[in-house]
Amino acid sequence: MAQAFDKVWHQGLPFKLKTVLPHTYYLILQSFLFHRFFSVRQGLEISTIRPVLARVPQGSILAPSLYIIYTHDIPTNSGTLTAT
């Protein structure tokens, strides 16, 4: 499951959160997940600020739970090969 949290699709996660959580919790998580930005610094140079378009914030206690919600409906049966 290397880099699993980096693969969470930001437009798909809120849809799933809306279906499994009360609206109030959804709004709280939405403010936690979205409108995040990053930049990269190498030496003295700093890149422009860019939006984060995928991933769950790592290092938070919520990250594993959000990933489980995101992947809980992956179809499984004897004829299905699941890979990410």
ABEGO torsion letter per residue (X at the ends): XBGAAAABBAAAAAAAAAAABBAAAAAAAAAAABGBBBBBBBEABBBBBBBBABEBBBGBAAAAAAAAAAAAABBBBAABBBBX
